Amino acid sequence: MKPVPSTLRATLGIVLFATTATATPTATAHMRPLNPEELVRWSNLIVVGVVVNAAPAWNAAGNLIETEYAIEVLEWIKGESEGVLLLSMPGGTVGEVTVETCLTVPLEVGARYLLFLEDPSQPLLSPLTGAAQGAFQEVLGEDGVTTIVAGAGGSLPSSTTAAEVPFEDFLAGVRTFVEQVEATPWTRPRREEDPALPARDFDPNDRELDPAPRLPAAEEAAKTAAPQAGPSTEYGAEPVRRASLRRPGLKFRWEGLADTPIGWNAIPSGWIWYPHDQYQMSKWNAYGGGVHYIIGPYSKWGFGNGRFDIAGFPPNSQMLNQFGRKWGSNELGVTFSYKNLLGDISEADIALNPAFQWTLDEEQGARGDTTTWSFQQTMLHELGHGHGLKHPWEYQNVSFDSVMNYSPKNYRLATLTADDAEAIRDAYYYLGSHDGMISAFSVIDLPGTKSAGYEPFGPAAPVVEQGATLSFLGEFTVQTPGTDHLSSMTVEVHLCPKRMDWTGCTYAKTVQLPGIMPPFTSWTYEAATLGNYAVPSNLPTGVYYIALKLDASGNDEVPANNASWVNFDQEVTVLPKTGGNPGGGCSITTLDHSAGPATALAAALALLLQRRARPRAKPNSSPPPPARSQKA
């Protein structure tokens, strides 16, 4: 009988689930996705080894179970040490109590792994680089073939063509890639805590509770472009993909549910981040009813005090004091939660990493060329954990957008999607609403990974002349987060000098979308459904960003998600008309780009990676503007 070769499978997105009705503290986090080169760069050690022992125990503070793994190292691919390698990770089971954390990849005793380790000598929340992005397990394949499965939202090795790769061949490719990466000089970015970022004082004995929770503040509706009536309405094509987001059984996985209303010890009014945490609570409440409320505010926070605290930006001194562990290099935020004996959430605390630059400017926070991260988007994500929602890729293959995804920075928008809306309805209150949503990008299923792929919509060429024709490339998406059908749907196209800003925008055209769209669905349209746009001869020259605005029948109850702008690198520059093109036409060149920036690892591991090519608009070739460090 032919021996069955081993299968390489990433142990990514795996979370321990409680099997008893005992009290269970949990932790979930918002990670910065790492590309393969970053995975190597941020790792002080890369090893191949066998797990020979796992020993769980309570930490010194008695509030967190830690598991110490003993690794018999078979090969040091990067770095070197002596003897058995010991790794300590939060999570594990002691008696009838189980600690769960999605930062932790539980390692199987007796299994062989490829591990990327940030710095095992430091007491980090996770010793694995990028948490679940840094572990690959060798397992036996029943069908005799091998594959690479990526997860955790990272840009890790994946086989988009179901390539069969033996474990040893994969390791050979990794060795070559690591050598190539290490041959290029690199300076590790400094992660210095910003002392100006505020945090509550830590005191787990402060147990004061407000008996009268209050509704959080809701953000005023943003200014939007008035509905336009063009000379004529064009008619678009049918969507190329239709996806139902209605819950099929256990579509949404929960850590547990909280008694409502949840009373958050919200950010105090003296902080410049006030009341943007409340605005994100109101976004969840728009679909799930009275789930998130506010109390206090109280000046202290502490895990184990029975209160839902927003800690702010606690430094490593506080994290070490409370958990005996400090922030990892790529952890944006974390939500610690505690479950009661019935499995329900009785406490959740949210903390953000002060070593990152944070901003309230959502345009800056959703740019891949800045080092600032959106406070609103991260808080919206962590509040989802606060009411019990897990990451979608932890339990299913994801091909849809969600604020709970580890999406690339360009797509980290503080917006709830149809999947998010249906998730909170599924768990709490089924609040009906009339709501449509549009996104100037598409989300696809990436073979070989449980995480979703994101692809931009934009101009077919980065430059167009006055009087010429502008075409579009890529796909855009329309969703129904509401509970009503959408009919008479139209999409307006605008050219704007700034993203996420209607000031000075030029209306281009209106396209009627066919059909009636059911609730809880996502329809994806090719850019060609918008046709072309004849650029006026008198349109001022300069840089423009395409904005799409959705209008549909009925009174939309969440107007903030009715508009979407292209990515920062999908701008189009309008130049003065020249006499070199008879008839005023403009030659539009279709440029071929990959589904994501081609990584060095993809080149090094050509045996594994054959990224699907898709047409893309040409990114801006000019240098990006300097990143702005913003505290507000």
C-alpha positions in Angstrom: 0.0 0.0 0.0 1.3 3.4 -1.0 2.3 5.4 2.1 0.3 8.5 2.8 2.5 11.6 2.7 2.1 14.3 5.3 -0.1 17.3 4.6 1.0 20.8 5.5 -1.8 22.7 7.1 -1.6 26.0 8.9 -3.0 25.9 12.4 -4.6 29.3 11.9 -7.7 30.8 13.3 -8.1 27.9 15.8 -9.7 28.8 19.1 -10.2 26.7 22.2 -13.8 26.3 23.1 -15.1 25.8 26.7 -16.5 22.4 27.3 -17.8 23.0 30.8 -20.2 25.4 32.4 -17.5 27.0 34.5 -16.4 30.6 34.6 -14.2 31.2 31.6 -12.1 34.3 30.9 -11.4 35.0 27.2 -9.4 37.3 25.0 -9.8 38.4 21.4 -7.7 40.8 19.5 -7.4 43.0 16.5 -4.1 42.2 14.7 -2.2 43.9 12.0 -2.1 41.5 9.1 1.5 40.6 8.1 2.7 39.8 4.6 5.2 37.0 4.2 8.2 39.2 4.3 7.0 40.9 7.4 6.4 37.5 9.0 10.1 36.7 8.5 11.4 40.2 9.5 9.4 40.4 12.8 10.6 36.9 13.8 13.7 36.5 15.9 13.4 32.7 15.6 12.0 30.5 12.9 12.1 26.8 13.8 10.9 23.4 12.8 10.2 21.3 15.9 8.0 18.7 17.6 5.9 19.6 20.6 6.9 17.2 23.4 4.9 18.6 26.3 2.2 21.1 27.2 1.8 22.2 30.8 -1.1 24.6 31.6 -1.2 26.6 34.9 -2.7 29.7 36.4 -0.5 32.9 36.2 0.8 34.6 39.3 -2.2 37.0 39.4 -4.7 34.1 39.2 -6.6 35.7 36.4 -5.2 33.9 33.3 -4.3 30.3 32.5 -1.0 30.0 30.6 0.3 26.9 28.8 4.0 26.3 28.6 5.0 24.2 25.5 8.2 22.3 25.3 9.5 22.2 21.7 12.2 19.7 20.6 13.8 21.8 17.8 14.7 19.8 14.7 16.0 22.8 12.7 16.8 26.4 13.3 15.9 28.3 10.1 16.5 31.7 11.6 18.2 32.3 14.9 19.6 29.6 17.2 19.5 28.5 20.8 20.4 25.4 22.8 18.3 22.7 24.4 14.5 22.4 24.4 12.7 25.6 23.4 10.0 26.7 25.9 7.1 28.8 24.7 4.5 30.3 27.1 1.2 31.3 25.7 -2.0 32.4 27.3 -4.8 29.8 27.2 -5.4 26.3 28.3 -7.4 24.2 30.7 -6.8 23.7 34.5 -9.4 21.4 36.1 -12.8 22.5 34.8 -11.8 26.0 33.9 -10.7 26.9 30.3 -9.2 30.1 29.2 -9.8 30.9 25.5 -7.8 33.3 23.4 -7.7 33.8 19.7 -4.2 35.1 20.1 -3.2 31.6 21.0 -2.7 28.7 18.7 -3.0 25.6 20.8 -0.2 23.3 19.9 -0.7 19.5 19.7 1.7 17.4 21.6 3.6 15.0 19.3 3.0 17.2 16.2 5.7 18.8 14.0 5.4 22.5 13.3 7.0 25.4 11.5 6.9 28.2 13.9 7.6 31.9 13.4 8.5 33.4 16.9 8.7 37.1 17.7 10.8 36.8 20.9 10.1 33.8 23.2 12.2 35.4 25.9 9.6 38.2 26.3 6.3 37.8 28.1 4.1 38.8 25.1 0.4 38.1 24.7 1.5 35.7 22.0 5.1 34.5 21.3 4.0 33.6 17.7 4.7 36.4 15.2 1.3 37.8 14.2 -0.3 35.3 16.7 -2.2 32.7 14.6 -0.3 33.8 11.4 2.9 32.2 12.7 2.2 28.5 13.0 2.1 25.8 10.4 1.4 22.2 11.4 2.3 19.0 9.6 -0.6 16.6 9.5 -1.4 13.4 7.5 -3.5 13.8 4.5 -6.2 11.1 3.9 -6.2 11.6 0.1 -2.4 11.5 -0.1 -2.0 15.1 -1.3 -0.7 18.2 0.4 -1.9 21.7 0.5 -1.1 25.0 2.3 -4.0 26.6 4.2 -3.6 30.2 5.3 -5.9 31.8 7.8 -6.2 34.6 10.4 -6.5 37.2 7.8 -2.8 37.2 7.0 -1.1 37.2 3.6 0.5 33.8 4.3 1.5 31.1 1.8 -1.6 29.7 0.1 -2.2 27.5 -2.9 -4.7 29.3 -5.1 -4.6 26.4 -7.6 -4.8 23.5 -5.1 -1.1 22.8 -5.7 0.1 19.7 -3.9 3.2 20.5 -1.8 4.9 18.0 0.5 6.0 19.3 3.9 9.7 19.0 3.1 9.3 20.8 -0.2 7.5 23.6 1.6 10.3 23.8 4.1 12.8 24.0 1.3 11.0 26.9 -0.2 10.8 28.6 3.2 14.5 28.3 3.7 15.2 29.9 0.4 12.8 32.7 1.0 14.2 33.4 4.5 17.7 33.6 3.0 16.5 36.1 0.4 14.7 38.2 2.9 17.6 38.2 5.4 20.0 39.2 2.6 18.2 42.5 2.4 18.9 45.1 5.1 15.9 46.0 7.2 15.4 48.2 10.2 12.7 47.1 12.6 10.1 49.8 13.0 10.2 51.2 16.5 7.1 50.6 18.6 7.4 53.2 21.2 4.4 53.9 23.5 3.0 57.4 23.2 2.6 58.8 26.7 0.1 61.3 25.4 -2.4 58.5 24.7 -4.6 58.3 27.8 -5.5 55.2 29.9 -7.5 54.6 33.0 -5.8 53.7 36.1 -5.7 49.9 36.8 -7.6 48.8 39.9 -9.5 45.4 39.8 -11.1 46.2 43.2 -13.0 49.2 41.8 -16.4 47.5 41.3 -18.7 50.4 41.3 -21.7 50.0 38.9 -24.2 52.5 37.6 -27.7 51.1 38.1 -29.1 53.3 35.3 -27.3 52.7 32.0 -27.8 55.4 29.3 -28.0 55.2 25.6 -24.8 56.1 23.8 -24.4 59.2 21.7 -25.2 58.8 18.0 -23.1 60.5 15.4 -24.8 63.2 13.3 -25.5 62.2 9.8 -22.6 63.2 7.5 -23.2 65.6 4.8 -23.8 63.9 1.5 -24.3 64.9 -2.1 -27.9 65.8 -3.0 -29.6 63.3 -5.3 -28.8 64.2 -8.9 -31.0 64.1 -12.0 -28.8 63.7 -15.1 -29.9 64.4 -18.6 -30.7 60.7 -18.9 -30.4 57.6 -16.7 -28.3 54.7 -18.1 -29.2 51.1 -17.4 -26.6 48.8 -15.9 -26.0 45.1 -16.2 -27.0 42.3 -13.8 -24.6 41.5 -11.0 -21.9 39.0 -11.7 -22.2 37.4 -8.2 -25.1 37.2 -5.8 -24.5 36.0 -2.2 -27.0 35.4 0.5 -25.9 36.5 4.0 -28.9 35.2 5.8 -27.9 33.0 8.6 -27.8 29.3 7.6 -27.9 27.6 11.0 -24.7 28.3 12.9 -23.4 31.0 10.6 -22.3 33.3 13.4 -20.1 31.9 16.2 -20.3 33.6 19.6 -18.0 33.5 22.7 -21.2 33.8 24.6 -24.0 36.4 25.0 -24.1 39.3 27.4 -27.1 40.4 29.5 -28.4 43.5 27.9 -28.2 46.3 28.0 -24.4 46.2 28.3 -23.2 49.1 30.4 -19.8 50.3 29.1 -17.6 52.4 31.3 -17.1 54.7 28.2 -14.3 57.1 27.4 -14.5 60.2 29.6 -15.4 63.6 28.1 -11.9 65.0 28.8 -10.3 62.6 26.2 -10.2 63.7 22.6 -11.5 60.3 21.6 -14.8 61.1 23.3 -17.5 60.3 22.2 -16.4 58.3 19.2 -16.5 55.0 21.2 -20.2 55.8 21.8 -20.7 56.5 18.1 -19.6 52.9 17.3 -21.9 51.5 20.0 -24.8 53.3 18.3 -23.9 51.7 14.9 -24.3 48.2 16.4 -27.5 49.4 18.2 -29.0 50.5 14.8 -29.3 46.9 13.9 -29.5 45.0 17.2 -31.6 47.3 19.3 -30.6 48.3 22.9 -27.4 46.2 23.2 -24.7 48.8 24.0 -25.3 51.4 26.7 -22.9 53.5 28.8 -22.4 54.0 32.5 -20.2 56.2 34.7 -17.7 57.2 33.6 -15.4 55.7 36.3 -11.7 56.5 36.4 -10.5 52.9 37.0 -10.5 49.7 35.0 -9.5 46.2 36.0 -10.2 42.8 34.5 -12.2 40.8 37.1 -14.2 43.7 38.5 -17.4 42.6 36.9 -17.7 45.7 34.8 -17.5 46.4 31.0 -14.5 48.8 30.9 -13.0 50.7 28.0 -9.4 51.0 29.3 -8.1 53.4 26.7 -4.5 52.9 25.8 -2.9 51.0 28.7 0.9 50.9 28.5 2.9 47.7 29.0 3.4 48.6 32.7 -0.4 48.1 33.2 -0.6 45.0 31.0 2.3 43.4 32.9 0.7 44.3 36.2 -2.6 42.8 35.3 -1.7 39.8 33.1 2.0 39.4 33.4 2.2 39.9 29.6 2.8 42.9 27.4 1.7 44.0 23.9 3.1 42.2 20.9 4.5 44.2 18.0 1.5 43.9 15.8 -1.4 43.8 18.2 -3.7 46.8 17.6 -6.3 46.1 20.3 -7.6 43.4 22.6 -10.9 42.5 24.3 -10.7 40.4 27.5 -14.0 38.9 28.5 -15.2 36.7 31.3 -18.0 34.2 31.1 -20.2 33.2 34.0 -21.1 29.7 35.0 -23.8 29.6 32.3 -21.4 30.6 29.6 -22.7 34.1 29.3 -20.4 37.2 29.2 -20.4 38.9 32.5 -17.5 41.3 31.8 -15.5 42.6 28.9 -12.7 45.1 28.8 -11.3 46.8 25.7 -7.8 48.1 25.4 -5.9 49.6 22.5 -2.1 49.5 22.0 -0.4 52.8 22.7 2.6 51.9 20.6 0.6 52.5 17.4 -0.4 55.9 16.0 -4.2 56.4 16.2 -6.4 58.8 14.3 -10.0 60.0 14.1 -9.5 60.9 10.5 -11.0 57.9 8.8 -9.5 58.8 5.4 -6.0 58.6 6.9 -6.9 55.5 8.9 -7.9 53.7 5.7 -4.7 54.5 3.7 -2.1 51.8 3.1 0.7 54.5 2.9 0.2 55.8 6.5 1.1 54.5 9.9 -2.0 55.8 11.5 -4.8 53.4 12.4 -8.5 54.2 12.6 -9.7 54.5 16.2 -13.3 54.1 15.0 -12.8 51.0 13.0 -10.8 49.2 15.7 -13.3 50.2 18.4 -16.2 49.0 16.2 -14.4 45.6 15.9 -13.7 45.3 19.6 -17.2 46.2 20.6 -18.3 43.2 18.4 -16.1 41.0 20.6 -17.6 42.8 23.6 -21.1 41.4 22.8 -19.6 38.0 22.0 -19.0 38.0 18.2 -16.0 36.0 17.0 -13.9 36.4 13.8 -15.7 34.9 10.8 -12.6 33.0 9.6 -12.4 31.1 12.9 -15.2 28.8 11.9 -15.9 29.2 8.2 -14.5 30.0 4.8 -15.1 33.8 4.3 -15.9 35.4 1.0 -17.7 38.5 2.4 -16.9 41.8 4.0 -17.2 42.2 7.8 -15.9 44.6 10.4 -14.8 41.5 12.2 -12.4 40.5 9.4 -8.6 41.2 9.5 -9.0 43.2 6.3 -6.1 45.1 4.7 -5.6 48.6 5.9 -7.1 50.2 2.8 -10.4 48.5 3.6 -10.6 49.0 7.4 -13.7 51.2 7.4 -15.8 52.0 10.4 -18.9 50.5 8.7 -21.0 47.6 9.6 -21.9 45.3 6.7 -24.9 43.1 6.0 -23.2 40.1 7.7 -22.5 42.2 10.8 -26.0 43.5 11.0 -27.5 40.0 10.7 -25.1 38.7 13.3 -26.2 41.0 16.0 -29.8 40.5 15.1 -29.3 36.8 15.3 -28.1 37.0 18.9 -30.0 39.9 20.4 -33.0 41.8 19.0 -34.3 41.5 15.5 -34.6 45.2 14.7 -36.1 45.8 11.3 -34.7 48.6 9.1 -34.6 49.8 5.5 -31.0 50.1 4.6 -28.8 49.7 1.5 -25.0 49.9 1.3 -22.4 50.4 -1.4 -18.7 49.6 -1.4 -16.2 50.8 -4.1 -14.4 47.4 -3.9 -15.2 43.7 -4.0 -14.6 40.8 -1.7 -13.7 37.4 -3.0 -13.1 33.9 -1.8 -9.3 33.3 -1.8 -8.7 29.6 -2.5 -6.3 28.1 0.0 -7.3 30.4 2.9 -10.3 30.9 5.1 -9.9 34.7 4.9 -11.6 36.9 2.4 -9.7 38.7 -0.4 -10.3 42.4 -1.1 -10.0 43.9 -4.6 -10.2 47.6 -5.6 -12.5 49.4 -8.0 -11.1 52.4 -9.8 -10.3 54.2 -13.0 -9.1 52.1 -16.0 -6.2 54.5 -16.4 -4.5 56.9 -13.9 -4.6 59.8 -16.4 -7.3 61.2 -18.6 -7.6 64.4 -20.6 -10.3 67.0 -20.6 -12.9 66.0 -23.2 -11.7 62.4 -23.3 -13.5 59.2 -22.0 -13.0 57.8 -18.6 -13.6 54.1 -18.1 -13.6 52.0 -14.9 -12.0 48.7 -13.8 -12.6 46.2 -11.0 -15.9 45.5 -9.3 -18.1 47.2 -6.7 -20.6 45.8 -4.2 -24.1 46.6 -3.1 -25.4 45.1 0.2 -28.7 45.1 2.1 -27.9 45.3 5.8 -31.6 46.2 6.4 -34.5 43.8 6.5 -36.4 45.2 3.5 -36.1 44.6 -0.2 -34.4 47.3 -2.3 -35.9 48.4 -5.6 -35.3 51.2 -8.0 -31.6 51.2 -7.2 -29.4 53.8 -8.8 -25.7 54.4 -8.5 -24.4 58.0 -8.9 -20.8 58.4 -10.0 -19.0 61.5 -8.7 -15.4 62.8 -9.1 -14.1 64.3 -5.8 -10.9 66.2 -5.1 -10.7 64.5 -1.7 -11.8 61.0 -0.4 -14.6 60.8 2.1 -15.4 64.4 1.5 -18.2 65.8 -0.8 -16.7 69.3 -0.9 -16.1 70.3 -4.5 -17.3 67.0 -6.1 -18.4 66.9 -9.7 -21.4 64.8 -10.5 -20.7 62.5 -13.5 -23.6 60.2 -14.2 -26.4 58.0 -12.8 -26.9 54.3 -13.6 -30.0 52.3 -12.8 -29.4 48.8 -11.4 -31.8 46.1 -12.5 -33.8 43.8 -10.2 -35.2 43.8 -6.7 -32.6 43.0 -4.0 -33.7 40.8 -1.1 -32.5 41.6 2.4 -29.3 40.1 3.8 -27.7 39.8 0.4 -24.6 41.1 -1.4 -24.5 41.7 -5.1 -21.2 42.3 -7.0 -21.1 44.3 -10.2 -18.4 44.6 -12.8 -17.2 48.1 -13.4 -18.5 48.0 -17.0 -22.1 48.2 -15.7 -21.3 51.9 -15.0 -20.4 52.5 -18.7 -18.0 55.3 -19.6 -17.9 58.9 -18.6 -17.2 61.7 -21.1 -15.0 64.1 -19.1 -16.2 67.7 -19.7 -13.7 69.9 -21.5 -14.1 72.5 -18.8 -13.6 70.1 -15.8 -10.8 71.6 -13.7 -7.5 69.8 -14.0 -6.1 68.0 -11.0 -6.4 64.7 -9.0 -9.8 63.2 -8.4 -11.2 60.2 -6.5 -14.3 58.3 -7.8 -17.2 58.2 -5.3 -20.2 55.9 -5.7 -23.5 56.8 -4.1 -26.4 54.5 -3.8 -30.0 55.5 -3.9 -32.9 53.1 -3.5 -36.6 53.1 -2.9 -37.8 54.1 0.6 -36.2 56.2 3.3 -32.8 54.8 4.1 -32.3 54.6 7.8 -28.5 54.4 7.8 -27.4 57.0 5.2 -23.8 56.9 6.2 -23.1 53.7 4.3 -24.7 54.9 1.0 -21.5 56.3 -0.4 -18.0 54.8 -0.9 -14.8 56.2 -2.3 -12.0 54.4 -4.2 -8.7 53.6 -2.4 -6.1 56.3 -2.0 -4.0 54.8 -4.8 -6.9 54.6 -7.3 -7.0 58.3 -8.2 -7.3 59.7 -11.7 -5.5 62.8 -12.8 -7.3 65.1 -15.3 -4.9 66.8 -17.6 -5.5 69.7 -20.1 -6.7 68.6 -23.5 -4.0 68.4 -26.1 -4.2 68.4 -29.8 -2.5 65.1 -30.3 -5.7 63.0 -30.1 -8.1 63.6 -32.9 -11.7 63.8 -31.9 -10.9 64.4 -28.2 -10.7 60.7 -27.4 -8.3 59.2 -24.9 -6.6 55.9 -25.2 -7.4 53.8 -22.1 -4.9 51.2 -21.3 -6.0 48.2 -19.2 -3.3 47.3 -16.8 -3.0 43.8 -15.3 -2.3 43.7 -11.6 -2.5 40.8 -9.1 -5.2 40.2 -6.6 -2.8 41.6 -4.1 0.7 43.1 -4.3 2.9 40.3 -5.4 5.0 39.2 -2.4 8.5 38.0 -2.4 7.3 34.8 -0.9 5.1 34.2 -3.8 8.1 34.5 -6.1 10.3 32.4 -3.9 7.6 29.7 -3.5 6.4 29.5 -7.1 5.6 25.9 -6.5 3.0 27.0 -4.0 1.7 30.4 -5.2 0.0 31.3 -8.4 -1.9 34.4 -7.6 -4.9 35.0 -9.7 -4.3 38.0 -12.0 -7.1 40.6 -12.2 -7.2 43.9 -14.1 -6.5 46.8 -11.9 -6.2 50.5 -12.3 -2.7 51.7 -12.1 -1.7 52.9 -8.6 -0.2 56.3 -8.2 3.5 56.3 -9.1 4.2 59.5 -7.2 5.6 59.2 -3.6 2.9 59.0 -0.9 2.3 61.9 1.3 4.0 61.7 4.7 2.1 59.9 7.4 0.5 62.1 9.9 0.7 61.2 13.5 -2.7 62.2 14.9 -4.0 62.1 18.4 -7.4 63.1 17.1 
